[in-house]
Amino acid sequence: MGAFRLFLAAVVALGHWELMVLKPRSIAISRSTLFGFNAAYAVLFFYLISGYLITYTLSRNYEPSKLGVAHFYTNRAVRIFSLYWPLVVVVLLLMPEARHQFFSVNLLDKFTALFLIGIDWRVSFGRPGGQYFLATIPSLQQAWSLGAELTFYLMAPLLMRSWKIATTLLLGSLAVRMAFVSTLPGGQHDVWTYTFFPSTLVFFLLGHFAMKSGQHWPALGTARVGLPLVGLSLIWMTLNHTGRFDSVWFWAAILLFSAGLPGLFNSTKSGRFLNRIGDLSYPLYLVHLLTIMLFGNYIASFTTRLVSGKALFGFVSSSIFLSAAIALSVAAHYLLEYPMARAMHATASKLLKPQRRDRLAFQSS
């Protein structure tokens, strides 16, 4: 699981590298090298994995009580903001343009940029007719998806109490999504089928029900069932040449991956190395745009002197960029995220009486 999470973060990073550096040079990254994934696909698969992991940790690590829910919310906040807030400070210190934007926008945009609650709604509807990114911090615009994550975290304890509520929400979200797919030109839209939470909640809930299904049918949690299903999902994604969210190819891959998640998780959850590289997925997701803004021109110039030809430029520059982004992710993880997480946990421990069963190791949060 950890390796796949890092792969998805790398897909998002390479997608933005392609958009900002390669596309102006008429260069594209072959989708087959990324198993057919693009950045948008990666985000939706992230939602699915998040739904699974949140349901897993709620069922294993927290008491079904008010205090247990409080500990859950506290750990979720630490997980998100222990890296996000330090990076906001770094961006505002290093980038005058970011400071100018942040201090010039209205109070609502400042709030969503700092606290992320509702940021996905602000991105969706901050201006008529398209996405609105003034509600985000420059170089951290991708954090809009964390607003959807936080909304799901708020809902998760309720979903654990009632399968009827979870089922109703899943069917309702799917109906909303299919209504947009059937009426929009091309069947997709940057807002209605991507940043609009009611139409993407279905992916979180598929992960939720994958976890529940693995508990109900133990065979799904075995490697001999889960790993072939995940493999088939990747094959299906590789064969998907539509580039659309809601093609038959995409949904077949999503459903196969959902069914394979319990087996994939159980067969990899004890691997220390896999867990460690999985921990880098969130830092890589957050730092890659900053890497492009700070070092993109240098990487492109260096690659131009090093190689000739568009194909080689694309491959070499992408490799250098991804290596640099991962290196910065490691630095951010250990130098920013860990110290901030310890400080936040220490503060929270003074406010919440700890329960032994509610303590959750930072790495598994």
C-alpha positions as CSV (number, residue, x, y, z in Angstrom):
1,M,0.0,0.0,0.0
2,G,2.8,2.4,0.9
3,A,4.5,2.0,-2.5
4,F,1.2,2.6,-4.3
5,R,0.5,5.8,-2.3
6,L,3.9,7.1,-3.2
7,F,3.3,6.2,-6.8
8,L,0.0,8.2,-6.8
9,A,1.8,11.2,-5.3
10,A,4.5,10.9,-8.0
11,V,1.8,10.8,-10.7
12,V,0.4,14.1,-9.4
13,A,3.8,15.6,-9.2
14,L,4.7,14.5,-12.8
15,G,1.3,15.7,-14.0
16,H,2.1,19.2,-12.8
17,W,5.6,19.0,-14.2
18,E,4.2,18.1,-17.5
19,L,1.7,20.9,-17.5
20,M,4.1,23.6,-16.3
21,V,7.4,22.7,-18.0
22,L,7.0,20.0,-20.6
23,K,3.7,21.1,-22.3
24,P,5.1,24.6,-23.3
25,R,7.9,22.6,-25.0
26,S,5.3,20.4,-26.8
27,I,6.4,17.4,-24.8
28,A,4.1,14.9,-23.1
29,I,4.7,12.0,-20.7
30,S,3.5,8.7,-22.0
31,R,0.5,7.5,-20.0
32,S,1.6,3.9,-20.4
33,T,4.7,4.6,-18.3
34,L,2.3,5.6,-15.4
35,F,-0.1,2.7,-15.9
36,G,-2.5,5.0,-17.6
37,F,-2.8,7.4,-14.6
38,N,-2.9,11.1,-14.7
39,A,-3.0,13.6,-11.8
40,A,-6.8,13.6,-11.6
41,Y,-7.1,9.8,-11.6
42,A,-4.5,9.7,-8.8
43,V,-6.5,12.1,-6.6
44,L,-9.6,10.0,-6.9
45,F,-7.7,6.8,-6.1
46,F,-6.2,8.7,-3.1
47,Y,-9.8,9.3,-1.9
48,L,-10.5,5.6,-2.2
49,I,-7.5,4.6,-0.2
50,S,-8.3,7.3,2.4
51,G,-11.7,5.9,2.9
52,Y,-10.3,2.5,3.5
53,L,-7.6,3.7,5.9
54,I,-9.9,5.9,7.9
55,T,-12.4,3.2,8.4
56,Y,-9.6,0.8,9.4
57,T,-8.1,3.1,12.0
58,L,-11.5,4.0,13.4
59,S,-12.5,0.4,13.9
60,R,-9.1,-0.6,15.4
61,N,-7.7,2.3,17.4
62,Y,-10.6,4.4,18.8
63,E,-13.3,3.7,21.3
64,P,-16.9,4.5,20.0
65,S,-17.3,7.3,22.6
66,K,-17.1,11.1,22.6
67,L,-13.6,11.0,23.8
68,G,-12.6,8.5,21.2
69,V,-14.1,10.7,18.5
70,A,-12.2,13.7,19.9
71,H,-8.9,11.7,19.8
72,F,-9.7,10.7,16.2
73,Y,-10.3,14.3,15.1
74,T,-7.2,15.5,17.0
75,N,-5.0,12.9,15.3
76,R,-6.5,13.7,11.9
77,A,-5.8,17.5,12.4
78,V,-2.2,16.7,13.4
79,R,-1.8,14.5,10.4
80,I,-2.9,17.3,8.0
81,F,-1.6,20.4,9.6
82,S,1.7,19.3,11.1
83,L,3.2,19.6,7.6
84,Y,0.8,22.0,5.9
85,W,1.2,24.9,8.3
86,P,5.0,24.8,8.3
87,L,5.0,24.8,4.5
88,V,2.6,27.7,4.4
89,V,5.2,29.6,6.5
90,V,8.0,28.5,4.2
91,V,6.1,29.6,1.0
92,L,5.1,33.0,2.5
93,L,8.7,33.6,3.5
94,L,10.3,32.6,0.2
95,M,7.8,33.9,-2.3
96,P,6.9,37.6,-2.4
97,E,4.1,36.8,-4.9
98,A,2.5,34.4,-2.5
99,R,2.6,36.9,0.4
100,H,1.0,39.6,-1.9
101,Q,-1.8,37.3,-2.9
102,F,-2.5,36.0,0.7
103,F,-2.6,39.5,2.2
104,S,-4.7,40.9,-0.6
105,V,-7.5,38.4,-0.7
106,N,-10.6,38.7,1.5
107,L,-11.0,37.1,5.0
108,L,-12.9,34.0,3.7
109,D,-10.1,33.2,1.3
110,K,-7.5,33.7,4.0
111,F,-9.5,31.3,6.3
112,T,-9.8,28.5,3.7
113,A,-6.1,28.9,2.7
114,L,-5.0,28.5,6.3
115,F,-7.5,26.0,7.8
116,L,-8.6,24.2,4.6
117,I,-12.2,23.6,5.8
118,G,-14.3,24.4,2.8
119,I,-11.4,25.1,0.5
120,D,-12.7,22.6,-2.1
121,W,-16.0,24.4,-2.1
122,R,-14.3,27.8,-2.5
123,V,-12.2,26.5,-5.3
124,S,-15.3,25.1,-7.0
125,F,-17.6,28.2,-6.5
126,G,-15.4,31.2,-5.7
127,R,-16.0,32.6,-9.1
128,P,-18.7,31.8,-11.8
129,G,-17.9,29.3,-14.5
130,G,-14.7,27.7,-13.3
131,Q,-12.2,27.0,-10.6
132,Y,-11.0,29.7,-8.2
133,F,-7.5,29.3,-6.7
134,L,-7.2,32.7,-4.8
135,A,-8.5,30.8,-1.8
136,T,-5.3,28.7,-1.8
137,I,-1.7,29.5,-1.0
138,P,0.4,29.8,-4.2
139,S,2.6,26.7,-4.7
140,L,0.2,24.8,-2.4
141,Q,-2.9,25.0,-4.6
142,Q,-3.2,21.2,-4.7
143,A,-4.2,21.4,-1.0
144,W,-7.8,22.0,-2.2
145,S,-8.2,18.2,-2.1
146,L,-7.4,18.3,1.7
147,G,-10.7,20.1,2.1
148,A,-12.5,17.0,0.8
149,E,-10.4,14.8,3.1
150,L,-11.3,16.9,6.1
151,T,-15.0,16.8,5.3
152,F,-14.8,13.0,5.1
153,Y,-13.0,12.9,8.4
154,L,-15.8,14.8,10.0
155,M,-18.3,12.3,8.6
156,A,-16.4,9.1,9.3
157,P,-17.5,8.4,12.9
158,L,-21.1,8.7,11.8
159,L,-20.5,6.2,9.0
160,M,-19.1,3.7,11.5
161,R,-22.3,3.8,13.4
162,S,-24.8,3.1,10.6
163,W,-24.3,1.1,7.4
164,K,-27.7,2.5,6.2
165,I,-26.4,6.0,6.3
166,A,-23.2,5.0,4.6
167,T,-25.1,3.2,1.9
168,T,-27.5,6.1,1.4
169,L,-24.6,8.5,1.0
170,L,-22.8,6.2,-1.4
171,L,-25.9,5.8,-3.7
172,G,-26.7,9.5,-3.4
173,S,-23.2,10.5,-4.4
174,L,-23.1,8.1,-7.3
175,A,-26.5,9.4,-8.5
176,V,-25.2,13.0,-8.3
177,R,-22.1,12.0,-10.2
178,M,-23.9,10.0,-12.9
179,A,-26.4,12.9,-13.4
180,F,-23.5,15.2,-14.2
181,V,-21.8,12.6,-16.4
182,S,-24.9,12.1,-18.4
183,T,-25.6,15.8,-19.0
184,L,-22.3,17.5,-19.2
185,P,-20.5,17.8,-22.6
186,G,-17.9,15.1,-22.7
187,G,-19.2,13.6,-19.4
188,Q,-16.8,15.5,-17.1
189,H,-16.1,18.9,-15.7
190,D,-13.3,20.4,-13.6
191,V,-15.8,21.4,-10.9
192,W,-18.8,19.1,-11.1
193,T,-17.0,15.8,-11.4
194,Y,-13.7,16.7,-9.8
195,T,-13.7,19.3,-7.0
196,F,-17.4,19.1,-6.1
197,F,-17.5,17.0,-2.9
198,P,-20.9,15.4,-3.3
199,S,-19.9,13.9,-6.7
200,T,-16.5,12.5,-5.3
201,L,-17.7,11.3,-1.9
202,V,-18.5,8.0,-3.7
203,F,-14.8,7.2,-3.9
204,F,-14.2,7.7,-0.1
205,L,-17.2,5.5,0.5
206,L,-16.0,2.7,-1.8
207,G,-12.9,2.6,0.3
208,H,-15.1,2.5,3.4
209,F,-17.1,-0.4,2.1
210,A,-13.9,-2.2,0.9
211,M,-12.7,-2.2,4.5
212,K,-16.1,-3.4,5.8
213,S,-16.2,-6.1,3.1
214,G,-12.8,-7.4,4.0
215,Q,-14.0,-7.8,7.6
216,H,-17.2,-9.6,6.5
217,W,-15.5,-11.8,3.9
218,P,-12.0,-12.8,5.1
219,A,-11.0,-14.2,1.7
220,L,-10.9,-10.6,0.3
221,G,-8.2,-9.9,2.8
222,T,-5.8,-12.5,1.5
223,A,-2.9,-11.8,-0.8
224,R,-4.0,-14.5,-3.3
225,V,-7.3,-12.6,-3.9
226,G,-6.3,-9.0,-3.3
227,L,-3.1,-8.8,-5.3
228,P,-4.4,-10.2,-8.6
229,L,-7.4,-7.9,-8.4
230,V,-5.1,-4.9,-7.9
231,G,-3.0,-6.1,-10.8
232,L,-6.1,-6.3,-13.0
233,S,-7.0,-2.8,-12.0
234,L,-3.6,-1.5,-13.1
235,I,-3.9,-3.4,-16.4
236,W,-7.3,-1.9,-16.9
237,M,-6.0,1.6,-16.2
238,T,-3.1,1.0,-18.6
239,L,-5.6,0.0,-21.3
240,N,-7.7,3.1,-20.6
241,H,-6.9,5.5,-23.4
242,T,-10.0,7.7,-23.0
243,G,-8.5,10.1,-20.5
244,R,-12.0,10.5,-19.0
245,F,-13.0,10.1,-15.4
246,D,-16.1,8.0,-15.9
247,S,-15.4,5.7,-18.7
248,V,-16.2,2.0,-18.4
249,W,-12.4,1.4,-18.2
250,F,-12.0,3.8,-15.3
251,W,-14.9,2.4,-13.3
252,A,-13.8,-1.2,-13.9
253,A,-10.4,-0.3,-12.6
254,I,-11.9,1.5,-9.6
255,L,-14.1,-1.5,-8.7
256,L,-11.3,-4.0,-9.1
257,F,-9.0,-1.9,-7.0
258,S,-11.7,-1.5,-4.3
259,A,-12.2,-5.3,-4.1
260,G,-8.4,-5.8,-4.0
261,L,-7.7,-3.2,-1.3
262,P,-8.2,-5.5,1.7
263,G,-5.7,-8.1,0.4
264,L,-3.2,-5.4,-0.7
265,F,-3.4,-3.7,2.7
266,N,-3.1,-6.9,4.8
267,S,-0.2,-8.2,2.7
268,T,1.8,-5.0,3.0
269,K,0.8,-3.3,6.3
270,S,3.6,-4.9,8.3
271,G,6.4,-4.0,5.9
272,R,8.5,-1.3,7.6
273,F,10.1,-0.1,4.4
274,L,6.8,0.1,2.5
275,N,5.3,2.1,5.4
276,R,8.2,4.5,5.4
277,I,7.9,5.3,1.7
278,G,4.2,5.5,2.1
279,D,4.8,8.2,4.7
280,L,6.5,10.3,2.0
281,S,3.3,10.4,-0.2
282,Y,1.8,13.3,1.7
283,P,5.0,15.4,1.8
284,L,5.6,14.7,-1.9
285,Y,2.0,15.7,-2.6
286,L,2.5,19.0,-0.8
287,V,6.1,20.0,-1.8
288,H,6.2,19.2,-5.5
289,L,4.7,22.5,-6.7
290,L,7.1,24.4,-4.5
291,T,9.9,22.4,-6.1
292,I,8.7,23.4,-9.6
293,M,8.5,27.1,-8.6
294,L,11.9,27.2,-6.9
295,F,13.9,24.8,-9.1
296,G,11.9,24.2,-12.3
297,N,13.8,26.6,-14.5
298,Y,17.2,25.4,-13.2
299,I,16.3,21.8,-13.9
300,A,15.1,22.7,-17.4
301,S,18.2,24.7,-18.2
302,F,20.5,22.0,-16.9
303,T,18.7,19.3,-18.9
304,T,18.9,21.4,-22.0
305,R,22.7,21.5,-21.7
306,L,22.8,17.9,-20.9
307,V,20.8,16.3,-23.6
308,S,19.2,17.0,-27.0
309,G,15.9,15.9,-28.4
310,K,12.4,16.3,-26.9
311,A,12.1,12.7,-25.8
312,L,15.3,12.7,-23.8
313,F,14.5,16.1,-22.4
314,G,11.2,14.9,-21.1
315,F,12.6,11.7,-19.5
316,V,15.7,13.3,-18.0
317,S,14.1,16.5,-16.7
318,S,11.2,14.5,-15.2
319,S,13.6,12.2,-13.5
320,I,15.7,15.0,-12.1
321,F,12.6,16.9,-10.9
322,L,11.0,13.8,-9.3
323,S,14.3,13.0,-7.5
324,A,14.5,16.6,-6.2
325,A,10.9,16.6,-5.1
326,I,11.4,13.4,-3.2
327,A,14.5,14.7,-1.6
328,L,12.7,17.8,-0.4
329,S,9.8,15.5,0.8
330,V,12.2,13.6,3.0
331,A,13.6,16.9,4.4
332,A,10.1,18.2,5.0
333,H,9.0,15.0,6.6
334,Y,11.8,14.8,9.1
335,L,12.6,18.5,9.7
336,L,9.1,20.0,9.6
337,E,6.4,17.4,10.0
338,Y,7.8,15.4,12.8
339,P,8.8,18.3,15.1
340,M,5.4,20.0,14.5
341,A,3.5,16.8,15.1
342,R,5.2,16.3,18.4
343,A,4.4,19.8,19.5
344,M,0.8,19.5,18.4
345,H,0.3,16.1,20.1
346,A,1.9,17.6,23.3
347,T,-0.6,20.4,23.2
348,A,-3.5,18.1,22.5
349,S,-2.5,15.8,25.4
350,K,-3.1,18.6,27.8
351,L,-6.6,19.1,26.5
352,L,-7.7,15.5,26.1
353,K,-7.3,12.9,28.7
354,P,-5.4,10.1,26.9
355,Q,-6.9,6.6,26.7
356,R,-4.5,3.8,26.1
357,R,-6.5,2.3,23.2
358,D,-6.9,5.7,21.6
359,R,-3.2,6.4,21.2
360,L,-2.2,6.2,17.6
361,A,1.4,6.1,16.4
362,F,2.2,9.1,14.2
363,Q,3.4,6.9,11.3
364,S,0.1,5.0,11.2
365,S,-2.1,8.0,11.3
